[in-house]
């Protein structure tokens, strides 16, 4: 639904798919969902503000051009993800 209608409710971060290479971004989303779960992970991407990313959410940071790997590292630090899973 979101790919056809990016303005539909619940599609706040669909533009991420078009801003960075899809493979890297897909991996980023997979890591977030594996670590935090689908619902919590999706919510964190659009709701949690990370001061280390200039006060942006993870979704905003990726859309603004931050590398998904750097955004992932910021999430890991913020949420105390063990180094082995980073």
CORSUL-V616718 format. One record per backbone hydrogen bond with DSSP energy under -0.5 kcal/mol. CO is the residue of the C=O (numbers start at 1). NH is the residue of the N-H. If there is no record, write none. Layout:
# CORSUL-V616718
co = {CO/CO}
nh = {NH/NH}
This chain:
# CORSUL-V616718
co = {1/5/8/11/13/14/15/15/16/16/21/22/23/24/25/26/27/28/29/30/31/32/33/37/38/39/40/41/42/43/43/44/44/45/47/48/49/50/50/50/51/53/56/57/58/59/60/61/62/67/67/68/69/70/71/72/73/74/75/76/77/82/83}
nh = {5/8/11/14/16/17/18/19/19/20/25/26/27/28/29/30/31/32/33/34/35/36/37/41/42/43/44/45/46/46/47/48/58/59/49/58/51/53/55/56/54/56/50/61/62/63/64/66/65/70/71/72/73/74/75/76/77/78/79/81/80/85/86}
